[in-house]
Amino acid sequence: MQVDTFAAYVRAELDHWGREFALHRDCDYLGHQSKNLLAVLIEHKGDMPGRAQGYKPLAIDVRAQAVEDIVGDIAKWNPIRACVLRGYYCGSGRRAVERREMAEQLIQRATGDATYRISRQKYFSELECGLALVMGYLQGQSRAA
């Protein structure tokens, strides 16, 4: 019996992407105050630091961004498949039903159809097809390198 290590690698990359782009982490970087004035003073031992110079963009892991770019390409011609991938991997930590509901909400936003429902069978079928597509993209990138 031969173990498919590349499929395990692709699933690990998707899991990493899901943790980095987790849907529940939106409030971490959407303008909510991360530190208040008292926390800054404590951190700098009572001295007020100088003014911040410039804008520091949100730091994104390169591995996760590569998978995000792949899912973005998939979304251009098949938004349902991309939404299912996002709902499943970026909704990790949730129950399976909640992941499917999240995928439905994303599909409804992407297609503009507020009544769209995805069956359990179609959900898992789209998930497997999406996994195969990501695997193909990553395999092509590894061969090109």
Kinemage of the C-alpha trace (Angstrom):
@kinemage 1
@onewidth
@group {chain A} dominant
@subgroup {mainchain}
@vectorlist {calphas} color= white
{ca met a 1} P 0.000 0.000 0.000
{ca gln a 2} L 1.369 3.402 -0.995
{ca val a 3} L 0.633 6.556 0.994
{ca asp a 4} L -0.289 9.669 -0.972
{ca thr a 5} L 1.961 12.222 0.722
{ca phe a 6} L 1.129 14.982 -1.763
{ca ala a 7} L -2.572 14.819 -0.869
{ca ala a 8} L -1.619 15.040 2.813
{ca tyr a 9} L 0.554 18.070 1.978
{ca val a 10} L -2.317 19.758 0.111
{ca arg a 11} L -4.720 19.155 3.006
{ca ala a 12} L -2.130 20.576 5.429
{ca glu a 13} L -1.749 23.671 3.225
{ca leu a 14} L -5.536 24.099 3.108
{ca asp a 15} L -5.755 23.711 6.886
{ca his a 16} L -3.014 26.327 7.310
{ca trp a 17} L -4.855 28.660 4.913
{ca gly a 18} L -8.070 28.066 6.842
{ca arg a 19} L -6.442 29.051 10.143
{ca glu a 20} L -4.827 32.149 8.626
{ca phe a 21} L -7.978 33.328 6.828
{ca ala a 22} L -10.456 32.079 9.450
{ca leu a 23} L -13.850 33.698 9.049
{ca his a 24} L -14.262 34.249 12.794
{ca arg a 25} L -11.039 36.324 12.947
{ca asp a 26} L -12.491 39.291 11.025
{ca cys a 27} L -12.694 41.396 14.174
{ca asp a 28} L -8.957 40.901 14.818
{ca tyr a 29} L -8.015 43.299 12.062
{ca leu a 30} L -11.098 45.264 11.042
{ca gly a 31} L -10.338 48.376 13.037
{ca his a 32} L -11.076 47.213 16.552
{ca gln a 33} L -8.680 48.694 19.094
{ca ser a 34} L -6.047 46.132 19.989
{ca lys a 35} L -4.402 48.110 22.820
{ca asn a 36} L -5.621 50.998 24.861
{ca leu a 37} L -3.464 53.841 26.186
{ca leu a 38} L -2.913 52.177 29.558
{ca ala a 39} L -1.628 48.973 27.903
{ca val a 40} L 0.827 51.031 25.804
{ca leu a 41} L 2.125 52.847 28.897
{ca ile a 42} L 2.594 49.577 30.763
{ca glu a 43} L 4.390 48.060 27.780
{ca his a 44} L 6.795 51.027 27.559
{ca lys a 45} L 7.339 51.203 31.337
{ca gly a 46} L 5.542 54.507 31.830
{ca asp a 47} L 7.062 56.407 28.889
{ca met a 48} L 4.865 57.496 26.047
{ca pro a 49} L 6.266 56.124 22.755
{ca gly a 50} L 6.735 58.350 19.719
{ca arg a 51} L 4.057 58.668 17.097
{ca ala a 52} L 3.694 55.818 14.687
{ca gln a 53} L 5.443 56.454 11.402
{ca gly a 54} L 3.450 55.326 8.410
{ca tyr a 55} L 1.074 52.490 7.759
{ca lys a 56} L 1.965 48.886 8.453
{ca pro a 57} L -0.081 46.597 6.234
{ca leu a 58} L -1.647 43.453 7.585
{ca ala a 59} L 1.000 40.729 7.639
{ca ile a 60} L -0.137 37.597 5.818
{ca asp a 61} L 1.732 34.324 5.695
{ca val a 62} L 3.113 33.624 2.186
{ca arg a 63} L 1.955 29.988 2.208
{ca ala a 64} L -1.582 30.980 3.123
{ca gln a 65} L -1.616 33.775 0.544
{ca ala a 66} L -0.607 31.298 -2.180
{ca val a 67} L -3.651 29.147 -1.389
{ca glu a 68} L -5.832 32.274 -1.172
{ca asp a 69} L -4.711 33.223 -4.687
{ca ile a 70} L -5.607 29.737 -5.925
{ca val a 71} L -9.067 29.890 -4.328
{ca gly a 72} L -9.490 33.382 -5.812
{ca asp a 73} L -8.755 31.963 -9.275
{ca ile a 74} L -11.286 29.185 -8.692
{ca ala a 75} L -13.872 31.776 -7.623
{ca lys a 76} L -13.565 33.591 -10.966
{ca trp a 77} L -15.160 30.716 -12.882
{ca asn a 78} L -16.836 28.677 -10.129
{ca pro a 79} L -17.841 30.796 -7.114
{ca ile a 80} L -19.835 27.974 -5.521
{ca arg a 81} L -16.775 25.722 -5.297
{ca ala a 82} L -14.647 28.530 -3.859
{ca cys a 83} L -17.341 29.354 -1.272
{ca val a 84} L -17.538 25.698 -0.237
{ca leu a 85} L -13.749 25.615 0.222
{ca arg a 86} L -13.894 28.805 2.290
{ca gly a 87} L -16.804 27.572 4.372
{ca tyr a 88} L -15.111 24.246 5.102
{ca tyr a 89} L -11.499 25.240 5.712
{ca cys a 90} L -11.917 28.822 6.984
{ca gly a 91} L -14.753 27.740 9.237
{ca ser a 92} L -12.628 25.171 11.016
{ca gly a 93} L -13.424 24.732 14.673
{ca arg a 94} L -17.133 24.757 13.881
{ca arg a 95} L -19.488 21.839 13.495
{ca ala a 96} L -20.055 20.394 10.006
{ca val a 97} L -23.576 21.849 9.817
{ca glu a 98} L -22.267 25.320 10.654
{ca arg a 99} L -19.598 25.027 7.971
{ca arg a 100} L -22.214 24.142 5.373
{ca glu a 101} L -24.433 27.012 6.522
{ca met a 102} L -21.457 29.370 6.240
{ca ala a 103} L -20.801 28.092 2.725
{ca glu a 104} L -24.471 28.722 1.861
{ca gln a 105} L -24.235 32.290 3.171
{ca leu a 106} L -21.074 32.915 1.155
{ca ile a 107} L -22.702 31.462 -1.975
{ca gln a 108} L -25.790 33.607 -1.448
{ca arg a 109} L -23.609 36.723 -1.229
{ca ala a 110} L -21.502 35.723 -4.231
{ca thr a 111} L -24.412 34.827 -6.520
{ca gly a 112} L -27.000 37.291 -5.246
{ca asp a 113} L -29.523 34.462 -4.798
{ca ala a 114} L -30.802 34.815 -1.230
{ca thr a 115} L -32.745 31.546 -1.418
{ca tyr a 116} L -29.863 29.297 -2.526
{ca arg a 117} L -29.512 26.060 -0.554
{ca ile a 118} L -26.829 23.446 -1.145
{ca ser a 119} L -27.571 19.792 -0.507
{ca arg a 120} L -25.252 17.749 1.661
{ca gln a 121} L -24.268 15.582 -1.300
{ca lys a 122} L -23.484 18.574 -3.552
{ca tyr a 123} L -21.581 20.250 -0.714
{ca phe a 124} L -19.216 17.297 -0.293
{ca ser a 125} L -18.954 16.829 -4.055
{ca glu a 126} L -17.923 20.481 -4.516
{ca leu a 127} L -15.493 20.118 -1.603
{ca glu a 128} L -13.775 17.117 -3.196
{ca cys a 129} L -13.630 18.835 -6.604
{ca gly a 130} L -12.191 21.947 -4.963
{ca leu a 131} L -9.579 19.864 -3.185
{ca ala a 132} L -8.626 18.252 -6.499
{ca leu a 133} L -8.347 21.670 -8.161
{ca val a 134} L -6.116 23.056 -5.419
{ca met a 135} L -4.025 19.898 -5.659
{ca gly a 136} L -3.675 20.446 -9.406
{ca tyr a 137} L -2.675 24.091 -8.971
{ca leu a 138} L -0.062 23.217 -6.348
{ca gln a 139} L 1.248 20.338 -8.428
{ca gly a 140} L 1.619 22.637 -11.419
{ca gln a 141} L 3.424 25.225 -9.321
{ca ser a 142} L 5.827 22.601 -7.944
{ca arg a 143} L 6.614 21.331 -11.442
{ca ala a 144} L 7.162 24.858 -12.737
{ca ala a 145} L 9.644 25.609 -9.962
